[in-house]
Amino acid sequence: MSKSENIKKLLESGLDALKKNKNDKALAFFDRVIEVEPDNTMAWNNKGVALRKIGKLNDALNCYNKALSIDSDLSRALLNKARVLKILKKFDLALFTYEDILELNPEHEEAKEESERVRALLSRRVKISLDDQKKSQKEKEELNLLKERKQELIEFLEESRRSISDSVDKVIEIFTSGIKDEAIEHRDRILNALVSFNEQLQTRINNISDEFTLLDFEEENRNLIDTWYVFKDKKIGELKNLN
């Protein structure tokens, strides 16, 4: 196997492990790539993603910065960096990073949407103008609210996963029993429903985020949301395999 083929295989294995939330395993693959090819931006960026998922935020930030030192125009690394900066509550730096992305690509939808949320968050923080004691109390209140809203989101997603899994299993059962036309019809309805549900979920998250002044709800729950997207993509894949 050539060096390039080996690198490609390691990256694919790392990305597969990352999708399955096997983050330590993903780190091992990306580190092997970096040992062979120290300037591989894909390995550095995705190593950062794995580190962020296990809560090593500053180490993740270092990986994104390393990728950007190799290629300063790497939009994905910039986006990941901005998201970690938000989790670290470095909102000004996060906003600057989003602006870097938009300089490269003014139509970058994720950067536009997330930068607007950061601006709104900063605006609300300025309007409060609390003294240290009141601010500390406000942070405690928001942390308690965060726990409540997170638990609500967990329960909502768990119920949704059960419902979607049951529907997908039923369609697969109908398909394998030989009633393919009916199964395909059900499949298409579920695929459309998943797209609609995803939009509703994002709206729900945005609305919850508006309740917070000092925290970014979406970034505080990034791992939970990422896990949902992994599940959704898996179910869509299972449905699309019915041909």
Residue pairs with C-beta under 8 A, 6 or more apart in sequence:
1 9
3 36
6 36
7 33
7 36
7 37
7 40
10 29
10 30
10 32
10 33
11 29
11 30
11 33
11 40
11 42
11 43
11 46
13 29
14 26
14 29
14 30
14 33
14 43
14 46
14 50
15 26
15 46
17 23
17 25
17 26
17 29
18 26
18 46
18 49
18 50
18 53
19 230
19 233
20 230
21 53
21 226
21 227
21 230
23 50
23 51
23 53
23 54
24 50
24 54
26 46
26 47
26 50
27 47
27 50
27 51
30 43
30 44
30 46
30 47
30 50
31 47
33 40
33 42
33 43
34 40
34 43
34 44
34 47
37 43
39 70
41 67
41 70
41 71
41 74
41 77
44 63
44 64
44 66
44 67
44 70
44 77
45 63
45 64
45 67
45 74
45 76
45 77
45 80
47 63
48 59
48 60
48 61
48 62
48 63
48 64
48 67
48 77
48 80
48 81
48 84
49 60
49 80
51 57
51 59
51 60
51 63
52 60
52 80
52 83
52 84
52 87
52 222
53 223
53 226
57 84
57 87
57 88
58 88
60 80
60 84
61 81
61 84
61 85
61 88
64 77
64 78
64 80
64 81
64 84
65 81
67 74
67 77
68 74
68 77
68 78
68 81
71 77
73 104
75 101
75 104
75 105
75 108
75 111
78 97
78 98
78 100
78 101
78 104
78 111
79 101
79 108
79 110
79 111
79 114
81 97
82 94
82 97
82 98
82 101
82 111
82 114
82 115
83 94
83 114
83 219
83 222
85 91
85 93
85 94
85 97
86 94
86 114
86 118
86 216
86 219
87 216
87 219
87 220
87 222
89 214
89 215
91 118
91 121
91 122
91 125
91 216
92 122
94 118
95 115
95 118
95 119
95 122
98 111
98 114
98 115
98 118
99 115
101 108
101 111
102 108
102 111
102 112
102 115
105 111
117 206
117 209
117 216
117 218
118 216
120 210
121 212
121 213
121 216
124 213
125 213
125 214
128 135
128 138
128 213
130 138
135 214
138 213
138 214
139 214
142 212
142 213
142 214
142 215
143 215
145 211
145 212
146 212
146 215
146 217
146 220
149 208
149 211
149 217
150 220
150 221
150 224
153 205
153 208
153 221
153 224
154 224
156 204
157 224
157 228
160 197
161 228
161 231
164 190
164 194
164 231
164 232
164 235
165 235
167 186
167 190
168 190
168 235
168 238
168 239
170 186
171 183
171 186
171 187
171 190
171 239
171 242
172 183
172 238
172 242
174 182
174 183
174 186
175 183
175 184
175 187
175 242
180 242
183 242
184 242
187 239
187 242
190 239
191 236
191 239
191 240
194 232
194 235
194 236
198 232
201 228
205 217
205 218
205 221
205 225
206 218
208 217
209 216
209 217
209 218
211 217
218 225
